[in-house]
Amino acid sequence: MRKTLCGLGIFLFFFLGMFSAAVQAAADPSIQLLINGSKVKPEVPLQLVNGRTLVPVYTVQEGLDIKVSWDGKNRKVTVVDGSKKIELTIGSKTARVNGVQKKLDVAPVIISNRTFLPFRAVGELLGAEVDWENKTRSVILNKKTTPPPPKKPETPQVVKVTSIQQTDQVISIQTSGKTEAKSFTMNDPYRIVVDVQNATLATASSAIPGQGTNPAIKNVRFSQFEPDVVRVVVELAGSAKYDLVQGASKIEVKLKDIQSPEPSVPPVTNPPVVTEPVEPPPVVAPGDGTTQQPNPTPVTGPLSLKERVRIVVDAGHGGKDMGATGNNAREKDLTLGISQHLANNLGADPKFEVIMTRDSELDKQLTERGVKQELSEKVNIANDNNADLFISVHINSSTSASGKGTETYYHSDKSKGYASTIHKHLVQATGFPDRKIKKANFQVIKYTKMPAILIEVGFISNPSEAKEMQTEEFQQRVADAVYAGLKEYIQNN
Ligand SMILES: [Zn+2]
């Protein structure tokens, strides 16, 4: 036993001796280092190992646009050059370049507490040319510097919109500098929308000089639509074509081919006098991106005496907005189905004039309208059309599959009677548990000016309710019930 140990001891000694011989390093202060043509003076002399030059780790960094870091725990050096990552381990002749192993002929070493890297190997891993010039005893490294990344297009200068004025049929938007404007039109009522890009509002007042001088232009308004977009909306009495003229400090909307609105047909019989609500012109319009104001109380005549009741039917969600999903159903499809049946019922009844916020996928319509905020646009459709009633159709969802039932929401007290009348019919038609009418702050019922409700027909998260709500028969039944509820409500209001 003793003999064996002794033999092992000799063997270990021999082995270590060989090992130390293998990394026999010699400092050679005469060696010069030239990186990309510049002499780099290392803080400690370079080392020669087996005829290879090793340089202190941080010297490699000098003159090259690379990042060197040292992980003492794992005795690892990481060199990052753009997207290239080179990992070297002390004593290991295997390097990793972006995770791929590469063989080195000399391993990195620690000498006098300093880490030295094989210069040629690292240079080549970095894609540099490494040469030895014997005459000057220089190690030369030339690395094509990676071209600087293409300059990002300069962020355009933000300009200020300093004033907006109307001169006859020209709307001028004064800006502090040149910027781009995009425009599009919206219908009902016809509006020309101009989005001034990279712009902030810097107007002293919300007044628009010259406003009201041309009867073809009903209203001009503006808002900070997005942090860097100023939106100017020109609302027309009829319609018009226009030119958008963009100058150095002015953007002009020049109207042409102005069409007057269709004259309203006078009623044949003498109808009871119904005072139409007189709406003050909004300073800023909801849906044009400005903060919507909660609905003021409008002056409304009795609905029962109205020749036609204008109702906006809002099929909840749409387009990219699926609403709730579950049990192989999507809320946006169910709400559209029910809303279409309801619109058909209403459309066949001369007492009603129905406007749908969407009658198909919403995305396309929104894109055409240039609308970003779906909910405010739904509110806008109702308010801009002076609708008498608003109903938003939704499907509920719960984290629990057992959640079920029908509920109806309203916001202001003037909508409470409307909610309870519709709900009475609705809950009977669904046959689902009665979750009653509830008060809520949903945007579409809060900011719409007319009596407005939001119905949650049933729970998509409940398998049996979801299954039933997908049937044509159920959707028609719900539409019939809401229609009956509307007729009852109108008769009594
Ligand atoms: Zn919903």
Residues whose N, C-alpha, C, O or C-beta is under 5 A from the ligand:
A	BS01	ZN	G316 G323 H394 I395
